[in-house]
Amino acid sequence: MNIDILKVVVPTLFTFLLAIFITPFLTHYLFKYEMWKKRPRHDDSIGGLEEISPEFKRIQSNTGEMKTPRPGGIVVWLSFLLSVVIFFVLSRFLTSNGMIKYNFLSRNQTWLPFFSLMAGSIVGLIDDLLTINSKKGIFANGFPRKWMIAIVSLIGLISGLWFYYKLDVSSIHIPFGGTLELGWLIVPFFLLVFLATFSSGVIDGIDGLAAGVMGAIFVAFGAIAFFQNQIDIATFCAALAGALLAFLWFNIPPARFYLGETGMLGLVFTLPIIAFLTNQILLLPVIAFILVITSLSSFIQIFSKKLRGPIKGKVFRVAPLHHHFEAIGWSREKIVMRYWVISIVFAMVGVILAMIS
C-alpha cells in the first residue's frame, strides 16, 4: 500500500511543480503574441454566424475577457505530457534505482486516456489558434460546429472500439444492481456518453471555474481507481489534477489565462474514458454534476429558442448557467467558489457510492 501511495504522490507532485515552472514562460509567450480573441464570440449553433446576445457582450467587456489569453490549457497537458515521458524514460534506464514503479503508462489502464487527452488537446489547440488568428470566413469562430462534432465523433468511435475489441469491455456496472451486459452496443453507448461529456466543455470562461471543477472530478475518479487497485489510472488522474492545481495557482481571480479549447477538449475527452475504465460510468453524472447542469442549461436554452423564438424562448438571461448567474449580478468569485463547493460535495458523494455499491 505504501508503494502504491508513493506511485500516486510522486508523479502528482512532480507534475504540479513542473507546471508551476513552465507557466511563466508560457505566459510571456501568450501575452507577447496577444493570444486572445480579437472579436466578440459568435454562435454557429443555429446555422450561419449570429452575434451573441448584447448581455453576453456586456459581461465580456466588463470583465476584460477580450484581453485574456485563450490557450492556457497548454500548461495542463504539456506538464502532464512531460511528466509521463520523463517517468517512462527513467523507468527504462534506472530500473535498479526503483524508478520503474513510477511509470504509470500502461496498455490496459492508461494508454487510451493518454491518447484521448493528447488528441483532444491538439484538436483544441488548433481550434484556439483558428479562433485567435482567423478574422473572417468559416474558421472565424474556430472549427465549424459540424466539423467539431465530426472530429469528436471520430475520436469517440475509435475509443469505443478500443474498449470493445482491445480491452474486451462489453458491460457496465449498475450501482447496487450488478452488471448489465451490452455486447457490441457498448460502442454506440460510449459514443453517446463521449458526445454528452464533450458538450459540457462550455463550462470554461470564468476565472478558475473549469479547472477547479475538473480537478475535483479527476481526484474523485483517482480515489475510486486507487481503491479498485487500478494504480496507474489513479496516478494518471492525480497527476492530471496536480497540473490543474498549478493552473489554478495562476488563475485565482483575476485569471492570467483561460483553459481554452486546448485545455477543455483534452479533459472532457479523457473523463468518460476514465469513468468506463473504472466501471463507474453511471456515477459520472453524480461526480460530474456541475458539468451535467452546465450542459443541460445550454441545451434547454437552444431548444427553447428554436421552439419559441430568440426572445420568448430565453429560459436563462445568458447560457450556460454560470453566465446566467453572472448576468443577474453574482460576482465571478461567488460563482466560482460555489461551483467548487458543489463539485467537491458531489465528488465525495460519488466516491462513497462507488465504495458501497
KOLPA-251763 format. One line per field, with one value per residue (C-alpha): residue number from 0; residue in three letters; chain; x, y, z. Coordinates in steps of 0.001 Angstrom, whole numbers, m for minus. Last residue first. Layout:
<recs>
num <- c(NUM:...)
residuo <- c(ala:...)
cadena <- c(A:...)
east <- c(X:...)
north <- c(Y:...)
up <- c(Z:...)
</recs>
This chain:
<recs>
num <- c(356:355:354:353:352:351:350:349:348:347:346:345:344:343:342:341:340:339:338:337:336:335:334:333:332:331:330:329:328:327:326:325:324:323:322:321:320:319:318:317:316:315:314:313:312:311:310:309:308:307:306:305:304:303:302:301:300:299:298:297:296:295:294:293:292:291:290:289:288:287:286:285:284:283:282:281:280:279:278:277:276:275:274:273:272:271:270:269:268:267:266:265:264:263:262:261:260:259:258:257:256:255:254:253:252:251:250:249:248:247:246:245:244:243:242:241:240:239:238:237:236:235:234:233:232:231:230:229:228:227:226:225:224:223:222:221:220:219:218:217:216:215:214:213:212:211:210:209:208:207:206:205:204:203:202:201:200:199:198:197:196:195:194:193:192:191:190:189:188:187:186:185:184:183:182:181:180:179:178:177:176:175:174:173:172:171:170:169:168:167:166:165:164:163:162:161:160:159:158:157:156:155:154:153:152:151:150:149:148:147:146:145:144:143:142:141:140:139:138:137:136:135:134:133:132:131:130:129:128:127:126:125:124:123:122:121:120:119:118:117:116:115:114:113:112:111:110:109:108:107:106:105:104:103:102:101:100:99:98:97:96:95:94:93:92:91:90:89:88:87:86:85:84:83:82:81:80:79:78:77:76:75:74:73:72:71:70:69:68:67:66:65:64:63:62:61:60:59:58:57:56:55:54:53:52:51:50:49:48:47:46:45:44:43:42:41:40:39:38:37:36:35:34:33:32:31:30:29:28:27:26:25:24:23:22:21:20:19:18:17:16:15:14:13:12:11:10:9:8:7:6:5:4:3:2:1:0)
residuo <- c(ser:ile:met:ala:leu:ile:val:gly:val:met:ala:phe:val:ile:ser:ile:val:trp:tyr:arg:met:val:ile:lys:glu:arg:ser:trp:gly:ile:ala:glu:phe:his:his:his:leu:pro:ala:val:arg:phe:val:lys:gly:lys:ile:pro:gly:arg:leu:lys:lys:ser:phe:ile:gln:ile:phe:ser:ser:leu:ser:thr:ile:val:leu:ile:phe:ala:ile:val:pro:leu:leu:leu:ile:gln:asn:thr:leu:phe:ala:ile:ile:pro:leu:thr:phe:val:leu:gly:leu:met:gly:thr:glu:gly:leu:tyr:phe:arg:ala:pro:pro:ile:asn:phe:trp:leu:phe:ala:leu:leu:ala:gly:ala:leu:ala:ala:cys:phe:thr:ala:ile:asp:ile:gln:asn:gln:phe:phe:ala:ile:ala:gly:phe:ala:val:phe:ile:ala:gly:met:val:gly:ala:ala:leu:gly:asp:ile:gly:asp:ile:val:gly:ser:ser:phe:thr:ala:leu:phe:val:leu:leu:phe:phe:pro:val:ile:leu:trp:gly:leu:glu:leu:thr:gly:gly:phe:pro:ile:his:ile:ser:ser:val:asp:leu:lys:tyr:tyr:phe:trp:leu:gly:ser:ile:leu:gly:ile:leu:ser:val:ile:ala:ile:met:trp:lys:arg:pro:phe:gly:asn:ala:phe:ile:gly:lys:lys:ser:asn:ile:thr:leu:leu:asp:asp:ile:leu:gly:val:ile:ser:gly:ala:met:leu:ser:phe:phe:pro:leu:trp:thr:gln:asn:arg:ser:leu:phe:asn:tyr:lys:ile:met:gly:asn:ser:thr:leu:phe:arg:ser:leu:val:phe:phe:ile:val:val:ser:leu:leu:phe:ser:leu:trp:val:val:ile:gly:gly:pro:arg:pro:thr:lys:met:glu:gly:thr:asn:ser:gln:ile:arg:lys:phe:glu:pro:ser:ile:glu:glu:leu:gly:gly:ile:ser:asp:asp:his:arg:pro:arg:lys:lys:trp:met:glu:tyr:lys:phe:leu:tyr:his:thr:leu:phe:pro:thr:ile:phe:ile:ala:leu:leu:phe:thr:phe:leu:thr:pro:val:val:val:lys:leu:ile:asp:ile:asn:met)
cadena <- c(A:A:A:A:A:A:A:A:A:A:A:A:A:A:A:A:A:A:A:A:A:A:A:A:A:A:A:A:A:A:A:A:A:A:A:A:A:A:A:A:A:A:A:A:A:A:A:A:A:A:A:A:A:A:A:A:A:A:A:A:A:A:A:A:A:A:A:A:A:A:A:A:A:A:A:A:A:A:A:A:A:A:A:A:A:A:A:A:A:A:A:A:A:A:A:A:A:A:A:A:A:A:A:A:A:A:A:A:A:A:A:A:A:A:A:A:A:A:A:A:A:A:A:A:A:A:A:A:A:A:A:A:A:A:A:A:A:A:A:A:A:A:A:A:A:A:A:A:A:A:A:A:A:A:A:A:A:A:A:A:A:A:A:A:A:A:A:A:A:A:A:A:A:A:A:A:A:A:A:A:A:A:A:A:A:A:A:A:A:A:A:A:A:A:A:A:A:A:A:A:A:A:A:A:A:A:A:A:A:A:A:A:A:A:A:A:A:A:A:A:A:A:A:A:A:A:A:A:A:A:A:A:A:A:A:A:A:A:A:A:A:A:A:A:A:A:A:A:A:A:A:A:A:A:A:A:A:A:A:A:A:A:A:A:A:A:A:A:A:A:A:A:A:A:A:A:A:A:A:A:A:A:A:A:A:A:A:A:A:A:A:A:A:A:A:A:A:A:A:A:A:A:A:A:A:A:A:A:A:A:A:A:A:A:A:A:A:A:A:A:A:A:A:A:A:A:A:A:A:A:A:A:A:A:A:A:A:A:A:A:A:A:A:A:A:A:A:A:A:A:A:A:A:A:A:A:A)
east <- c(m22046:m20522:m17242:m18708:m21461:m18864:m16762:m19809:m20852:m17326:m17363:m20840:m19589:m16383:m18292:m20833:m18037:m16188:m19356:m19961:m16410:m16532:m19924:m19052:m15708:m17377:m19708:m23403:m25413:m28169:m25891:m23185:m25718:m26825:m23162:m22814:m25905:m24727:m26481:m27398:m30633:m31846:m35070:m34944:m37597:m39630:m36754:m34970:m38146:m40424:m39134:m35654:m35185:m36382:m34049:m31007:m31723:m32515:m29349:m27191:m28674:m28324:m24589:m23986:m26268:m24310:m20883:m21810:m22950:m19634:m19443:m23168:m23478:m20344:m21836:m23358:m19919:m18377:m16506:m13133:m12154:m15557:m15289:m11678:m12799:m15666:m13188:m10476:m12316:m13678:m10158:m8435:m11244:m11138:m7463:m6881:m10367:m9398:m8046:m8173:m5337:m3983:m7327:m8360:m9327:m7297:m5842:m2102:m2375:m5366:m3109:m858:m3918:m4874:m1433:m1798:m5279:m3720:m1133:m3919:m5951:m2977:m1773:m5187:m5292:m1873:m2924:m6035:m6253:m10018:m9351:m6922:m9311:m12066:m9650:m8455:m12063:m12724:m9486:m10473:m13829:m12408:m9805:m12439:m14457:m11429:m10076:m13451:m14096:m10607:m11595:m14859:m14979:m14805:m18101:m18791:m16902:m20117:m20968:m17942:m19374:m22560:m20563:m18486:m21564:m23247:m20054:m19760:m23325:m22650:m19648:m21143:m23872:m21375:m22238:m24363:m24167:m25535:m23728:m24944:m27724:m26466:m24637:m25050:m21695:m21334:m20732:m18841:m15205:m12858:m9922:m8824:m12080:m14775:m12824:m10748:m13941:m15300:m12079:m12063:m15736:m15112:m12204:m14382:m17373:m15241:m13902:m17382:m18815:m16006:m16603:m20335:m19745:m17350:m13776:m12671:m15046:m13659:m12877:m15669:m14561:m13420:m10754:m8947:m5999:m7408:m10252:m8048:m5355:m7911:m9304:m5805:m5113:m8384:m7558:m4143:m5621:m8328:m5832:m3428:m6038:m7660:m4344:m3446:m6908:m6361:m2824:m3673:m5065:m4578:m1600:313:1780:2134:5929:6718:7456:10279:12218:13351:17040:17915:15309:17030:17120:13643:11795:13560:12208:8614:8896:10158:7650:4630:5794:6468:2977:1388:3299:2245:m1374:m2004:104:m1250:m4640:m3725:m4904:m7204:m5221:m7292:m7722:m11279:m12266:m11784:m14543:m16902:m16430:m17246:m20289:m21590:m21034:m23088:m25893:m25720:m26556:m24011:m23834:m25069:m22881:m24693:m26555:m28322:m25338:m22972:m22777:m20259:m17715:m16685:m13507:m9749:m9849:m6720:m3163:m1687:1764:3676:838:773:4577:5243:2539:4097:7469:5858:3827:6755:7896:4454:3530:6690:5943:2429:3637:6323:3840:1449:4232:5457:2032:484:3489:4182:689:1151:4463:2832:0)
north <- c(m356:883:2279:3697:5451:6972:8181:9734:11528:12905:14213:15644:17654:18755:19942:21843:23649:24457:25794:27953:29315:30071:31779:33919:34961:35869:38205:37447:40204:38614:38347:36473:33938:33479:33183:30225:28613:28340:30395:34050:35512:31960:30486:32575:31270:34451:36383:34003:32165:29658:26287:27250:29459:26681:24095:26392:27450:23919:22541:25265:24683:20920:21180:23270:21055:17961:19557:20575:17031:15493:13045:12338:12252:10017:7518:5516:5264:3656:772:2328:2137:3476:6558:7116:7026:9413:11944:11829:13573:16168:16925:17094:19216:21623:22519:23042:24518:27351:26772:30501:32941:35117:34940:37622:35701:32639:31721:31368:28837:27354:26105:24529:22811:21597:20032:18248:17054:15499:13830:12518:11149:9353:8090:6571:5111:3525:2260:422:m1281:m672:1601:3575:3774:5230:7778:8795:9083:11543:13455:13719:15272:17730:18920:19293:21673:23704:23910:24902:27771:29270:32659:32311:31034:27238:25499:25180:21865:20164:19314:16998:14949:14332:13424:10857:9446:8866:7380:5006:3834:3405:1148:m682:m1877:m4545:m6572:m4616:m6803:m5016:m5778:m5752:m3562:m1553:722:m642:m1710:m1630:m4410:m5058:m4286:m6705:m4257:m4410:m5088:m3412:m684:82:309:2900:4915:4928:5943:8771:10064:10012:11542:14400:15151:15038:17211:19714:19824:20319:23176:24997:24843:28119:31080:32861:29474:29611:33004:36058:37294:33995:34363:33823:31484:29451:29218:28070:25407:24118:23951:22123:19454:19058:18887:16428:14078:14398:13620:10901:9122:9324:8029:5055:4172:4438:1169:m1919:m653:1003:4478:4968:4800:5429:1757:1668:4281:1660:2504:m631:231:3498:3398:2230:3636:6952:7139:6476:8840:11643:10981:10945:14073:15891:15036:16193:19480:19964:18955:21380:24362:24156:24794:28482:28548:31588:34660:37277:40636:40000:38724:42147:41508:44328:43840:40125:40600:43346:41116:38433:40911:42060:38491:36505:37525:35031:33095:30773:27794:27686:26529:28963:31389:34172:35375:39005:39905:39797:36596:36133:35039:38526:37423:38807:37942:34243:33976:35560:33426:30264:31086:31979:28716:26325:26109:25903:23139:21218:21662:20224:17395:16406:16485:14225:11942:11416:11092:8289:5952:6838:5703:2418:1788:2436:0)
up <- c(m4309:m1069:m2429:m5641:m3689:m1356:m4286:m5956:m2780:m2422:m5987:m5390:m2406:m4143:m7208:m5094:m3233:m6460:m8090:m5030:m5138:m8853:m8799:m5776:m7293:m10569:m8748:m8909:m10585:m12621:m15666:m13742:m12536:m16149:m17163:m14782:m16341:m19921:m21188:m20718:m19359:m18917:m20283:m23448:m25838:m25873:m27449:m29849:m30900:m29205:m30404:m31586:m28548:m26236:m27754:m27545:m23961:m22770:m24373:m22831:m19383:m19780:m20478:m17374:m15276:m16311:m15875:m12326:m11549:m12623:m9712:m9940:m13732:m13841:m11392:m14236:m15850:m12800:m14422:m13514:m17189:m18227:m15989:m17075:m20713:m19953:m18461:m21114:m23945:m21499:m20246:m23636:m25024:m22083:m22157:m25869:m26116:m23840:m20340:m19706:m18981:m16168:m14437:m11952:m9987:m8881:m12228:m11633:m8841:m10653:m13459:m10846:m9376:m12857:m13325:m9997:m11001:m14097:m11868:m9628:m12527:m14118:m10739:m10011:m13515:m12972:m9539:m10635:m7234:m7023:m4035:m6176:m9135:m6941:m5470:m8928:m10054:m7249:m7855:m11519:m10643:m8114:m10630:m13324:m11155:m10118:m13665:m15117:m12700:m12425:m13846:m15737:m19337:m19294:m18510:m22251:m22157:m21055:m24665:m24835:m21972:m23954:m27056:m25137:m23387:m26757:m28215:m25256:m25777:m29507:m28670:m25665:m28010:m29131:m26028:m23577:m20463:m17382:m14140:m10541:m9186:m6205:m8648:m12189:m13605:m17363:m19862:m23110:m22259:m24005:m23696:m27327:m29207:m27103:m25355:m28435:m30488:m28084:m28239:m32036:m32041:m29590:m31665:m34785:m33001:m31667:m35141:m36686:m33924:m34491:m38228:m37764:m35316:m37646:m36299:m34768:m34677:m37727:m39279:m41874:m43089:m41157:m38767:m38282:m35871:m32390:m33291:m35621:m32947:m30384:m32733:m33484:m29754:m29157:m31735:m30085:m26581:m27597:m29216:m26264:m23634:m25730:m26307:m22601:m21690:m24050:m22996:m19309:m17967:m20142:m22114:m19279:m18749:m14990:m14701:m11047:m10259:m12804:m10845:m8298:m8501:m10484:m13101:m13919:m17731:m18720:m15719:m16258:m19812:m18725:m15775:m18020:m20800:m18492:m16657:m19918:m21152:m17885:m17966:m21595:m20930:m18105:m19126:m22685:m21096:m21238:m24851:m24500:m23486:m21581:m23329:m24602:m21177:m19629:m17138:m18035:m21795:m21681:m19470:m21749:m24781:m23048:m22490:m26113:m27185:m29214:m32854:m35405:m37787:m40152:m38805:m35468:m33427:m35143:m32203:m32399:m29841:m29915:m31836:m31269:m29263:m27200:m27907:m27969:m29255:m26278:m23908:m24735:m24982:m21603:m20015:m21450:m19901:m16568:m16650:m17209:m13572:m11956:m14414:m13482:m9791:m10194:m12440:m9896:m7025:m8919:m10178:m6557:m4878:m6925:m7012:m3384:m2409:m4268:m2514:863:0)
</recs>
